[in-house]
Amino acid sequence: TLAPALAPPRGPRSGGHQACSSHQGALVMKLALLIGGGIVALVLVVALIALLVGARLPEEHTATMSRDIAWPVDRVAEVVRNVADQPRWRTGVERIEIIERTDTALRYVEHGSNGAIPFAFREVRNNAEFRSTIDTDQLPFGGEWTITLETLDALHTRVTIREDGVVHSALFRFVSRYIMGHTRTIEAYLSDLARVAT
């Protein structure tokens, strides 16, 4: 008699494993989509809150800071007046592009970390007061600085900067007030000036 034929060995049941892997992949994808959607929703909510808060803030603001500089007033006035030399000592200022120079005023573009910003600069009182005004209405902000120099003694000068600014964008008003602060640029200018005077 013939021996019964042996049944061929059965291979691994791969179908169930593949189905399980597909199911896990779908769960991971859904989880990723949920997390991504949650992050987007959170960003939108924060932006909406910033817009609402910024809309309630006034467009105009005034900020003032002073710093005593260890230089005589004529030396400080020389540095303030020499706008073209600012990239040598001001943090964040990369280049000054002179547009027009007259006996009483200067128009220029400041290129730096804040982008390209056109200014009009003039000396109001000799060695005592300077005024720098943003010379465009195409930015979300504007305004001017009044820089006043006060002699303390033969070797020291008090420099006061008053910013009369305006911020048109509600979102930028929120950022300017609560994140950047109105005095950040003033403080940086005065700190740089004090540093070069040492």
Residue pairs with C-beta under 8 A, 6 or more apart in sequence:
47 171
50 171
50 174
50 175
51 170
51 171
51 174
53 174
53 178
54 169
54 170
54 171
54 172
54 173
54 174
54 175
54 177
55 170
55 173
57 170
57 173
57 174
57 177
59 166
59 167
59 168
59 173
60 164
60 165
60 166
61 163
61 164
61 165
61 166
61 167
61 176
61 177
61 182
62 162
62 163
62 164
62 165
63 162
63 163
63 165
63 182
63 183
63 186
64 160
64 161
64 162
64 163
65 160
65 161
65 183
65 186
65 187
65 190
66 158
66 159
66 160
66 161
66 190
67 158
67 159
67 190
67 191
67 193
67 194
68 152
68 156
68 157
68 158
68 159
69 76
69 156
69 157
69 158
69 159
69 193
69 194
69 197
70 155
70 156
70 194
70 197
70 198
71 79
71 155
71 156
71 157
71 197
72 151
72 154
72 155
72 156
72 157
73 127
73 128
73 149
73 150
73 151
73 157
74 127
75 157
76 149
76 157
76 159
76 193
76 197
77 126
77 127
77 128
77 130
77 149
79 85
79 89
79 193
79 196
80 130
80 147
80 149
80 159
81 123
81 130
83 96
83 106
83 108
83 119
83 121
84 96
84 98
84 108
86 93
86 96
86 110
87 93
87 94
87 95
87 96
89 192
89 193
89 195
89 196
90 188
90 189
90 192
91 188
91 191
91 192
92 112
92 113
92 114
92 188
93 110
93 111
93 112
94 111
94 112
94 113
95 111
95 112
96 108
96 109
96 110
96 111
97 108
97 109
97 111
98 106
98 107
98 108
99 107
99 108
99 109
99 118
100 106
100 107
101 107
104 122
104 123
105 120
105 121
105 122
106 120
106 121
106 122
107 118
107 119
107 120
107 121
107 135
108 118
108 119
108 121
109 116
109 117
109 118
109 119
110 116
110 117
110 118
110 119
114 185
117 134
117 136
117 139
118 134
118 135
118 136
119 132
119 133
119 134
119 135
120 132
120 133
120 135
121 130
121 131
121 132
121 133
122 130
122 131
123 129
123 130
124 130
124 131
124 146
127 149
128 148
128 149
129 146
129 147
129 148
129 149
130 146
130 147
131 144
131 145
131 146
131 147
132 144
132 145
132 147
133 143
133 144
133 145
134 141
134 142
134 143
134 144
136 142
140 167
140 168
140 169
140 172
141 165
141 166
141 167
141 168
141 169
141 172
141 176
142 165
142 166
142 168
143 163
143 164
143 165
143 166
144 163
144 164
144 165
145 161
145 162
145 163
145 186
146 161
146 162
146 164
147 159
147 160
147 161
148 159
148 160
148 161
148 162
149 157
149 158
149 159
150 157
150 158
150 159
150 160
151 157
152 158
159 190
159 193
161 186
161 189
161 190
163 182
163 183
163 185
163 186
165 182
167 173
167 176
176 182
